[in-house]
Amino acid sequence: MRAKKLARLSLMTAVSFVLLYLASVIPSGKLALTAIAGMTTALGVIESGLTGGFLVWAAAGAVSLILIPSKDSAILYTVFFGIYPVVKSLIERLGKIWLEWILKLAFFAGMLTVCTLVFREFFAAYATGIFSLLTVVYLLGAAVFVIYDIGFSKLIAYYMSRIANRGKKN
């Protein structure tokens, strides 16, 4: 049984890596492919618990940061899309929707702040004036994040109701 779980987690890691590689070579699909790669972490959580999801995220993130030539999609996955399913699973165990949303939005704002600080440190000379729009970026980003989270929840529910139980009937 453990070998079967490890094989599934390895497959999820490989799929995540392939999606992140594609995101680095297909510029028009970068954000969508990176977000889809994050779904593999959610599958790891569903199939093997928080540890499984964490392992998929850590392995895919590390391998992507090492092997993918264009690091932006790997960084975005590692900082946000890859770890978010684990964080989401932990937060949604609280059972209080208002608290869950506060914590999810705080996570989003925290990760956006980390990305902004890194961007400012390394690329400030190339992005003069963009930092004056940070309030707009945070507000629009929060709105998009809420839509993303709702859609992500629906995908997880679909997987659990239609796909995850299919193999367990035998």
MDTraj code that builds the backbone (N, CA, C; nanometers):
import mdtraj as md
import numpy as np

residues = "MET ARG ALA LYS LYS LEU ALA ARG LEU SER LEU MET THR ALA VAL SER PHE VAL LEU LEU TYR LEU ALA SER VAL ILE PRO SER GLY LYS LEU ALA LEU THR ALA ILE ALA GLY MET THR THR ALA LEU GLY VAL ILE GLU SER GLY LEU THR GLY GLY PHE LEU VAL TRP ALA ALA ALA GLY ALA VAL SER LEU ILE LEU ILE PRO SER LYS ASP SER ALA ILE LEU TYR THR VAL PHE PHE GLY ILE TYR PRO VAL VAL LYS SER LEU ILE GLU ARG LEU GLY LYS ILE TRP LEU GLU TRP ILE LEU LYS LEU ALA PHE PHE ALA GLY MET LEU THR VAL CYS THR LEU VAL PHE ARG GLU PHE PHE ALA ALA TYR ALA THR GLY ILE PHE SER LEU LEU THR VAL VAL TYR LEU LEU GLY ALA ALA VAL PHE VAL ILE TYR ASP ILE GLY PHE SER LYS LEU ILE ALA TYR TYR MET SER ARG ILE ALA ASN ARG GLY LYS LYS ASN".split()
xyz = np.array([
    [0.0823, -0.1201, 0.0000],
    [0.0000, 0.0000, 0.0000],
    [0.0862, 0.1258, 0.0000],
    [0.1943, 0.1252, 0.0789],
    [0.2808, 0.2423, 0.0845],
    [0.3486, 0.2659, -0.0499],
    [0.3869, 0.1574, -0.1173],
    [0.4509, 0.1706, -0.2478],
    [0.3538, 0.2312, -0.3486],
    [0.2278, 0.1932, -0.3388],
    [0.1261, 0.2465, -0.4295],
    [0.1071, 0.3969, -0.4066],
    [0.1024, 0.4382, -0.2797],
    [0.0889, 0.5811, -0.2489],
    [0.2104, 0.6590, -0.2971],
    [0.3290, 0.6038, -0.2749],
    [0.4514, 0.6702, -0.3182],
    [0.4552, 0.6831, -0.4700],
    [0.4100, 0.5790, -0.5401],
    [0.4053, 0.5845, -0.6861],
    [0.3082, 0.6930, -0.7333],
    [0.1924, 0.7032, -0.6686],
    [0.0958, 0.8077, -0.7048],
    [0.1529, 0.9467, -0.6806],
    [0.2159, 0.9655, -0.5649],
    [0.2747, 1.0958, -0.5331],
    [0.3865, 1.1305, -0.6311],
    [0.4650, 1.0315, -0.6698],
    [0.5716, 1.0540, -0.7679],
    [0.5138, 1.0935, -0.9027],
    [0.4059, 1.0283, -0.9417],
    [0.3394, 1.0622, -1.0671],
    [0.2842, 1.2049, -1.0625],
    [0.2240, 1.2421, -0.9496],
    [0.1720, 1.3787, -0.9346],
    [0.2849, 1.4812, -0.9419],
    [0.3984, 1.4485, -0.8828],
    [0.5148, 1.5369, -0.8886],
    [0.5632, 1.5514, -1.0323],
    [0.5689, 1.4407, -1.1046],
    [0.6134, 1.4445, -1.2438],
    [0.5179, 1.5267, -1.3303],
    [0.3879, 1.5086, -1.3114],
    [0.2889, 1.5868, -1.3868],
    [0.3049, 1.7349, -1.3552],
    [0.3244, 1.7660, -1.2298],
    [0.3436, 1.9048, -1.1892],
    [0.4675, 1.9633, -1.2564],
    [0.5764, 1.8882, -1.2575],
    [0.6991, 1.9352, -1.3221],
    [0.6779, 1.9592, -1.4713],
    [0.6124, 1.8660, -1.5392],
    [0.5866, 1.8822, -1.6830],
    [0.5031, 2.0074, -1.7090],
    [0.3998, 2.0288, -1.6282],
    [0.3166, 2.1485, -1.6440],
    [0.3977, 2.2757, -1.6208],
    [0.4852, 2.2741, -1.5218],
    [0.5687, 2.3916, -1.4952],
    [0.6702, 2.4140, -1.6069],
    [0.7219, 2.3056, -1.6623],
    [0.8126, 2.3203, -1.7762],
    [0.7384, 2.3811, -1.8951],
    [0.6181, 2.3303, -1.9217],
    [0.5374, 2.3869, -2.0306],
    [0.5069, 2.5344, -2.0051],
    [0.4815, 2.5692, -1.8799],
    [0.4549, 2.7096, -1.8456],
    [0.5755, 2.7971, -1.8756],
    [0.6944, 2.7412, -1.8647],
    [0.8144, 2.8207, -1.8915],
    [0.8421, 2.8374, -2.0407],
    [0.7875, 2.7484, -2.1241],
    [0.8130, 2.7589, -2.2684],
    [0.6926, 2.8094, -2.3474],
    [0.5762, 2.8153, -2.2849],
    [0.4554, 2.8681, -2.3499],
    [0.4129, 2.9930, -2.2727],
    [0.4639, 3.1081, -2.3112],
    [0.4391, 3.2300, -2.2325],
    [0.2914, 3.2652, -2.2165],
    [0.2102, 3.2374, -2.3162],
    [0.0690, 3.2759, -2.3072],
    [-0.0088, 3.1893, -2.2080],
    [0.0446, 3.0740, -2.1723],
    [-0.0249, 2.9862, -2.0791],
    [0.0419, 2.9767, -1.9436],
    [0.1366, 3.0662, -1.9175],
    [0.2180, 3.0584, -1.7958],
    [0.1356, 3.0532, -1.6676],
    [0.0460, 3.1474, -1.6495],
    [-0.0311, 3.1548, -1.5251],
    [-0.1281, 3.0374, -1.5131],
    [-0.1965, 3.0041, -1.6221],
    [-0.2932, 2.8941, -1.6186],
    [-0.2241, 2.7602, -1.5931],
    [-0.1137, 2.7350, -1.6613],
    [-0.0428, 2.6083, -1.6421],
    [0.0164, 2.5977, -1.5016],
    [0.0635, 2.7097, -1.4484],
    [0.1169, 2.7091, -1.3120],
    [0.0056, 2.6812, -1.2114],
    [-0.1115, 2.7398, -1.2328],
    [-0.2263, 2.7143, -1.1444],
    [-0.2709, 2.5686, -1.1543],
    [-0.2719, 2.5134, -1.2749],
    [-0.3097, 2.3727, -1.2931],
    [-0.2073, 2.2813, -1.2253],
    [-0.0805, 2.3185, -1.2313],
    [0.0232, 2.2404, -1.1630],
    [-0.0037, 2.2349, -1.0128],
    [-0.0604, 2.3417, -0.9584],
    [-0.0960, 2.3432, -0.8169],
    [-0.2042, 2.2424, -0.7821],
    [-0.2843, 2.2051, -0.8796],
    [-0.3896, 2.1062, -0.8553],
    [-0.3296, 1.9710, -0.8179],
    [-0.2087, 1.9425, -0.8670],
    [-0.1468, 1.8146, -0.8316],
    [-0.1178, 1.8065, -0.6818],
    [-0.0866, 1.9204, -0.6213],
    [-0.0671, 1.9219, -0.4761],
    [-0.1982, 1.8890, -0.4057],
    [-0.3081, 1.9443, -0.4570],
    [-0.4396, 1.9147, -0.3991],
    [-0.4706, 1.7658, -0.4109],
    [-0.4357, 1.7060, -0.5235],
    [-0.4570, 1.5618, -0.5399],
    [-0.3729, 1.4836, -0.4396],
    [-0.2515, 1.5318, -0.4141],
    [-0.1674, 1.4686, -0.3130],
    [-0.2305, 1.4748, -0.1750],
    [-0.2915, 1.5889, -0.1419],
    [-0.3601, 1.6035, -0.0129],
    [-0.4798, 1.5093, -0.0058],
    [-0.5582, 1.5028, -0.1136],
    [-0.6774, 1.4175, -0.1158],
    [-0.6394, 1.2700, -0.1043],
    [-0.5398, 1.2291, -0.1800],
    [-0.5039, 1.0874, -0.1867],
    [-0.4173, 1.0402, -0.0700],
    [-0.3339, 1.1297, -0.0147],
    [-0.2374, 1.0855, 0.0867],
    [-0.2265, 1.1772, 0.2079],
    [-0.3179, 1.2709, 0.2223],
    [-0.3153, 1.3594, 0.3383],
    [-0.2220, 1.4783, 0.3202],
    [-0.2102, 1.5565, 0.4256],
    [-0.1276, 1.6770, 0.4203],
    [0.0181, 1.6461, 0.3878],
    [0.0688, 1.5370, 0.4426],
    [0.2079, 1.5005, 0.4164],
    [0.2292, 1.4724, 0.2685],
    [0.1359, 1.4009, 0.2070],
    [0.1461, 1.3722, 0.0643],
    [0.1442, 1.4984, -0.0193],
    [0.0532, 1.5891, 0.0111],
    [0.0472, 1.7159, -0.0610],
    [0.1734, 1.7973, -0.0427],
    [0.2232, 1.7998, 0.0801],
    [0.3462, 1.8735, 0.1085],
    [0.4637, 1.8150, 0.0309],
    [0.4716, 1.6816, 0.0233],
    [0.5806, 1.6168, -0.0502],
    [0.5737, 1.6469, -0.1995],
    [0.4533, 1.6445, -0.2566],
    [0.4379, 1.6787, -0.3986],
    [0.4854, 1.8217, -0.4216],
    [0.4411, 1.9145, -0.3367],
    [0.4810, 2.0550, -0.3501],
    [0.6327, 2.0708, -0.3384],
    [0.6909, 2.0118, -0.2346],
    [0.8341, 2.0292, -0.2106],
    [0.9180, 1.9687, -0.3231],
    [0.8832, 1.8485, -0.3655],
    [0.9604, 1.7818, -0.4704],
    [0.9459, 1.8537, -0.6042],
    [0.8228, 1.8858, -0.6426],
    [0.8015, 1.9545, -0.7703],
    [0.8648, 2.0932, -0.7684],
    [0.8526, 2.1632, -0.6569],
    [0.9127, 2.2961, -0.6464],
    [1.0638, 2.2910, -0.6560],
    [1.1262, 2.1985, -0.5825],
    [1.2722, 2.1879, -0.5834],
    [1.3248, 2.1485, -0.7213],
    [1.2647, 2.0458, -0.7803],
    [1.3092, 2.0001, -0.9121],
    [1.2888, 2.1097, -1.0165],
    [1.1779, 2.1800, -1.0090],
    [1.1501, 2.2873, -1.1049],
    [1.2484, 2.4026, -1.0899],
    [1.2771, 2.4399, -0.9670],
    [1.3723, 2.5493, -0.9448],
    [1.5122, 2.5128, -0.9938],
    [1.5449, 2.3843, -0.9908],
    [1.6771, 2.3403, -1.0360],
    [1.6821, 2.3224, -1.1875],
    [1.5797, 2.2594, -1.2460],
    [1.5877, 2.2164, -1.3857],
    [1.5233, 2.3089, -1.4885],
    [1.4246, 2.3857, -1.4493],
    [1.3554, 2.4690, -1.5481],
    [1.4372, 2.5955, -1.5727],
    [1.4676, 2.6238, -1.7001],
    [1.5527, 2.7396, -1.7293],
    [1.4896, 2.8746, -1.6914],
    [1.3626, 2.8922, -1.7176],
    [1.2928, 3.0159, -1.6824],
    [1.2280, 2.9953, -1.5459],
    [1.2784, 3.0636, -1.4462],
    [1.2405, 3.0358, -1.3074],
    [1.1091, 3.0989, -1.2623],
    [1.0499, 3.1886, -1.3396],
    [0.9322, 3.2615, -1.2913],
    [0.8138, 3.1703, -1.2603],
    [0.7844, 3.0738, -1.3454],
    [0.6722, 2.9835, -1.3161],
    [0.7057, 2.8919, -1.1985],
    [0.8316, 2.8496, -1.1873],
    [0.8724, 2.7656, -1.0743],
    [0.8626, 2.8429, -0.9427],
    [0.9003, 2.9692, -0.9445],
    [0.8906, 3.0522, -0.8240],
    [0.7446, 3.0746, -0.7874],
    [0.6625, 3.1054, -0.8864],
    [0.5198, 3.1277, -0.8613],
    [0.4538, 3.0020, -0.8037],
    [0.4919, 2.8866, -0.8556],
    [0.4406, 2.7596, -0.8028],
    [0.4876, 2.7387, -0.6592],
    [0.6159, 2.7588, -0.6356],
    [0.6734, 2.7329, -0.5037],
    [0.6179, 2.8273, -0.3977],
    [0.6011, 2.9534, -0.4337],
    [0.5559, 3.0535, -0.3370],
    [0.4049, 3.0500, -0.3167],
    [0.3288, 3.0211, -0.4220],
    [0.1836, 3.0319, -0.4068],
    [0.1060, 2.9083, -0.4521],
    [0.0996, 2.8824, -0.5811],
    [0.0084, 2.7812, -0.6344],
    [0.0364, 2.6399, -0.5829],
    [0.1611, 2.6068, -0.5572],
    [0.1933, 2.4730, -0.5101],
    [0.1611, 2.4499, -0.3639],
    [0.1900, 2.5472, -0.2805],
    [0.1683, 2.5308, -0.1364],
    [0.0249, 2.5646, -0.0962],
    [-0.0462, 2.6415, -0.1772],
    [-0.1803, 2.6850, -0.1380],
    [-0.2764, 2.5694, -0.1085],
    [-0.2775, 2.4599, -0.1843],
    [-0.3694, 2.3502, -0.1487],
    [-0.3453, 2.2935, -0.0086],
    [-0.2210, 2.2895, 0.0357],
    [-0.1915, 2.2424, 0.1715],
    [-0.2445, 2.3437, 0.2727],
    [-0.2167, 2.4718, 0.2479],
    [-0.2644, 2.5786, 0.3366],
    [-0.4171, 2.5805, 0.3384],
    [-0.4784, 2.5683, 0.2221],
    [-0.6247, 2.5680, 0.2103],
    [-0.6849, 2.4529, 0.2913],
    [-0.6248, 2.3358, 0.2818],
    [-0.6745, 2.2202, 0.3562],
    [-0.6674, 2.2444, 0.5071],
    [-0.5589, 2.3023, 0.5527],
    [-0.5450, 2.3329, 0.6956],
    [-0.6472, 2.4369, 0.7407],
    [-0.6624, 2.5423, 0.6613],
    [-0.7546, 2.6507, 0.6975],
    [-0.8986, 2.6017, 0.6991],
    [-0.9371, 2.5207, 0.6008],
    [-1.0766, 2.4787, 0.5897],
    [-1.1170, 2.3757, 0.6947],
    [-1.0246, 2.3310, 0.7749],
    [-1.0573, 2.2419, 0.8868],
    [-1.1131, 2.3186, 1.0059],
    [-1.1024, 2.4509, 1.0019],
    [-1.1486, 2.5334, 1.1141],
    [-1.3002, 2.5334, 1.1274],
    [-1.3712, 2.5261, 1.0138],
    [-1.5169, 2.5178, 1.0175],
    [-1.5903, 2.6502, 1.0333],
    [-1.5196, 2.7600, 1.0364],
    [-1.5830, 2.8923, 1.0442],
    [-1.5495, 2.9675, 0.9162],
    [-1.6484, 2.9825, 0.8298],
    [-1.6244, 3.0376, 0.6971],
    [-1.5621, 3.1766, 0.7026],
    [-1.6120, 3.2628, 0.7907],
    [-1.5580, 3.3990, 0.7978],
    [-1.4105, 3.3976, 0.8373],
    [-1.3713, 3.3100, 0.9291],
    [-1.2317, 3.2997, 0.9705],
    [-1.1465, 3.2391, 0.8585],
    [-1.2034, 3.1410, 0.7890],
    [-1.1328, 3.0796, 0.6769],
    [-1.0987, 3.1843, 0.5713],
    [-1.1967, 3.2687, 0.5358],
    [-1.1723, 3.3712, 0.4339],
    [-1.0701, 3.4742, 0.4805],
    [-1.0750, 3.5113, 0.6061],
    [-0.9759, 3.6058, 0.6587],
    [-0.8356, 3.5462, 0.6472],
    [-0.8212, 3.4202, 0.6859],
    [-0.6900, 3.3554, 0.6804],
    [-0.6427, 3.3324, 0.5369],
    [-0.7342, 3.2946, 0.4493],
    [-0.6970, 3.2756, 0.3088],
    [-0.6513, 3.4070, 0.2464],
    [-0.7257, 3.5142, 0.2713],
    [-0.6872, 3.6446, 0.2168],
    [-0.5573, 3.6947, 0.2798],
    [-0.5357, 3.6641, 0.4070],
    [-0.4095, 3.7011, 0.4720],
    [-0.2930, 3.6245, 0.4088],
    [-0.3144, 3.4968, 0.3786],
    [-0.2114, 3.4180, 0.3104],
    [-0.1806, 3.4790, 0.1740],
    [-0.2855, 3.5114, 0.0986],
    [-0.2660, 3.5721, -0.0329],
    [-0.1875, 3.7026, -0.0207],
    [-0.2289, 3.7888, 0.0711],
    [-0.1611, 3.9175, 0.0888],
    [-0.0157, 3.8974, 0.1318],
    [0.0074, 3.8003, 0.2175],
    [0.1442, 3.7718, 0.2608],
    [0.2326, 3.7251, 0.1467],
    [0.1812, 3.6352, 0.0642],
    [0.2597, 3.5854, -0.0484],
    [0.2801, 3.6942, -0.1544],
    [0.1785, 3.7773, -0.1754],
    [0.1928, 3.8888, -0.2688],
    [0.2973, 3.9871, -0.2171],
    [0.3003, 4.0080, -0.0871],
    [0.4008, 4.0961, -0.0275],
    [0.5409, 4.0390, -0.0462],
    [0.5565, 3.9090, -0.0240],
    [0.6868, 3.8452, -0.0453],
    [0.7310, 3.8635, -0.1903],
    [0.6407, 3.8359, -0.2840],
    [0.6736, 3.8511, -0.4258],
    [0.7080, 3.9962, -0.4594],
    [0.6333, 4.0897, -0.4038],
    [0.6580, 4.2316, -0.4288],
    [0.7946, 4.2733, -0.3754],
    [0.8283, 4.2292, -0.2559],
    [0.9578, 4.2649, -0.1977],
    [1.0735, 4.2063, -0.2782],
    [1.0584, 4.0816, -0.3212],
    [1.1622, 4.0197, -0.4037],
    [1.1739, 4.0941, -0.5364],
    [1.0601, 4.1227, -0.5983],
    [1.0596, 4.1950, -0.7255],
    [1.1239, 4.3323, -0.7083],
    [1.0884, 4.4004, -0.6024],
    [1.1426, 4.5346, -0.5770],
    [1.2936, 4.5283, -0.5575],
    [1.3403, 4.4259, -0.4884],
    [1.4834, 4.4124, -0.4606],
    [1.5648, 4.3890, -0.5879],
    [1.5129, 4.3045, -0.6765],
    [1.5909, 4.2650, -0.7931],
    [1.5594, 4.3422, -0.9209],
    [1.4380, 4.3967, -0.9315],
    [1.3986, 4.4579, -1.0579],
    [1.3495, 4.6013, -1.0450],
    [1.3769, 4.6672, -0.9350],
    [1.3253, 4.8024, -0.9113],
    [1.3711, 4.9003, -1.0183],
    [1.4908, 4.8829, -1.0694],
    [1.5423, 4.9745, -1.1712],
    [1.4627, 4.9660, -1.3013],
    [1.4010, 4.8517, -1.3261],
    [1.3265, 4.8316, -1.4501],
    [1.1778, 4.8616, -1.4361],
    [1.1314, 4.8824, -1.3153],
    [0.9872, 4.8970, -1.2923],
    [0.9545, 5.0257, -1.2175],
    [1.0097, 5.1338, -1.2618],
    [0.9811, 5.2604, -1.1945],
    [0.8347, 5.2963, -1.2129],
    [0.7711, 5.3369, -1.1061],
    [0.6313, 5.3787, -1.1111],
    [0.5304, 5.2692, -1.0838],
    [0.5694, 5.1443, -1.1005],
    [0.4722, 5.0361, -1.0817],
    [0.4350, 5.0179, -0.9347],
    [0.5250, 5.0534, -0.8450],
    [0.4989, 5.0329, -0.7028],
    [0.3972, 5.1316, -0.6471],
    [0.3685, 5.2378, -0.7213],
    [0.2655, 5.3321, -0.6761],
    [0.1252, 5.2740, -0.6937],
    [0.1121, 5.1665, -0.7677],
    [-0.0174, 5.1029, -0.7929],
    [-0.0422, 4.9811, -0.7036],
    [0.0355, 4.9656, -0.5991],
    [0.0244, 4.8449, -0.5168],
    [-0.1127, 4.8271, -0.4531],
    [-0.1775, 4.9344, -0.4131],
    [-0.3110, 4.9218, -0.3536],
    [-0.4079, 4.8602, -0.4536],
    [-0.4009, 4.9046, -0.5769],
    [-0.4871, 4.8505, -0.6827],
    [-0.4529, 4.7036, -0.7070],
    [-0.3245, 4.6724, -0.7082],
    [-0.2813, 4.5338, -0.7297],
    [-0.3346, 4.4431, -0.6184],
    [-0.3258, 4.4884, -0.4936],
    [-0.3762, 4.4080, -0.3815],
    [-0.5278, 4.3893, -0.3902],
    [-0.6012, 4.4949, -0.4223],
    [-0.7478, 4.4845, -0.4286],
    [-0.7933, 4.3963, -0.5442],
    [-0.7389, 4.4203, -0.6631],
    [-0.7755, 4.3368, -0.7782],
    [-0.7268, 4.1930, -0.7586],
    [-0.6077, 4.1798, -0.7030],
    [-0.5545, 4.0465, -0.6760],
    [-0.6414, 3.9689, -0.5787],
    [-0.6907, 4.0362, -0.4754],
    [-0.7788, 3.9701, -0.3778],
    [-0.9078, 3.9242, -0.4441],
    [-0.9629, 4.0066, -0.5332],
    [-1.0862, 3.9687, -0.6035],
    [-1.0620, 3.8466, -0.6923],
    [-0.9512, 3.8470, -0.7655],
    [-0.9180, 3.7333, -0.8512],
    [-0.8901, 3.6094, -0.7658],
    [-0.8245, 3.6285, -0.6533],
    [-0.7956, 3.5173, -0.5630],
    [-0.9237, 3.4522, -0.5109],
    [-1.0231, 3.5315, -0.4758],
    [-1.1506, 3.4768, -0.4272],
    [-1.2153, 3.3917, -0.5366],
    [-1.2151, 3.4413, -0.6587],
    [-1.2705, 3.3653, -0.7716],
    [-1.1906, 3.2361, -0.7919],
    [-1.0586, 3.2467, -0.7851],
    [-0.9716, 3.1293, -0.7978],
    [-1.0031, 3.0262, -0.6897],
    [-1.0166, 3.0709, -0.5658],
    [-1.0420, 2.9791, -0.4548],
    [-1.1764, 2.9081, -0.4708],
    [-1.2778, 2.9807, -0.5117],
    [-1.4098, 2.9194, -0.5319],
    [-1.4033, 2.8158, -0.6443],
    [-1.3400, 2.8519, -0.7553],
    [-1.3245, 2.7572, -0.8658],
    [-1.2415, 2.6361, -0.8266],
    [-1.1369, 2.6599, -0.7506],
    [-1.0505, 2.5525, -0.7026],
    [-1.1284, 2.4567, -0.6133],
    [-1.2123, 2.5121, -0.5263],
    [-1.2968, 2.4291, -0.4390],
    [-1.3927, 2.3437, -0.5209],
    [-1.4481, 2.4007, -0.6273],
    [-1.5398, 2.3254, -0.7132],
    [-1.4667, 2.2117, -0.7855],
    [-1.3442, 2.2369, -0.8310],
    [-1.2658, 2.1312, -0.8949],
    [-1.2343, 2.0184, -0.7968],
    [-1.1998, 2.0542, -0.6749],
    [-1.1715, 1.9532, -0.5727],
    [-1.2971, 1.8714, -0.5430],
    [-1.4109, 1.9388, -0.5298],
    [-1.5374, 1.8687, -0.5032],
    [-1.5719, 1.7747, -0.6185],
    [-1.5510, 1.8199, -0.7421],
    [-1.5772, 1.7353, -0.8586],
    [-1.4871, 1.6119, -0.8549],
    [-1.3598, 1.6330, -0.8291],
    [-1.2658, 1.5209, -0.8228],
    [-1.3075, 1.4211, -0.7155],
    [-1.3419, 1.4712, -0.5993],
    [-1.3773, 1.3819, -0.4886],
    [-1.5071, 1.3061, -0.5152],
    [-1.6042, 1.3701, -0.5794],
    [-1.7328, 1.3038, -0.6016],
    [-1.7324, 1.2119, -0.7232],
    [-1.6550, 1.2441, -0.8244],
    [-1.6615, 1.1685, -0.9495],
    [-1.5420, 1.0782, -0.9762],
    [-1.4256, 1.1189, -0.9323],
    [-1.3048, 1.0477, -0.9733],
    [-1.2404, 0.9711, -0.8587],
    [-1.2225, 1.0336, -0.7439],
    [-1.1485, 0.9717, -0.6330],
    [-1.2138, 0.8431, -0.5852],
    [-1.3439, 0.8381, -0.5793],
    [-1.4135, 0.7195, -0.5292],
    [-1.4255, 0.6087, -0.6329],
    [-1.3993, 0.6386, -0.7575],
    [-1.4146, 0.5407, -0.8646],
    [-1.3234, 0.4197, -0.8454],
    [-1.1983, 0.4434, -0.8085],
    [-1.1038, 0.3335, -0.7914],
    [-1.1214, 0.2583, -0.6611],
    [-1.1969, 0.3112, -0.5680],
    [-1.2118, 0.2486, -0.4367],
    [-1.3296, 0.1528, -0.4291],
    [-1.4083, 0.1420, -0.5354],
    [-1.5251, 0.0533, -0.5344],
    [-1.4846, -0.0926, -0.5494],
    [-1.3706, -0.1175, -0.6116],
    [-1.3275, -0.2561, -0.6348],
    [-1.2671, -0.3150, -0.5124],
])
top = md.Topology()
chain = top.add_chain()
for i, resn in enumerate(residues, 1):
    res = top.add_residue(resn, chain, resSeq=i)
    for name in ("N", "CA", "C"):
        top.add_atom(name, md.element.get_by_symbol(name[0]), res)
traj = md.Trajectory(xyz[None], top)
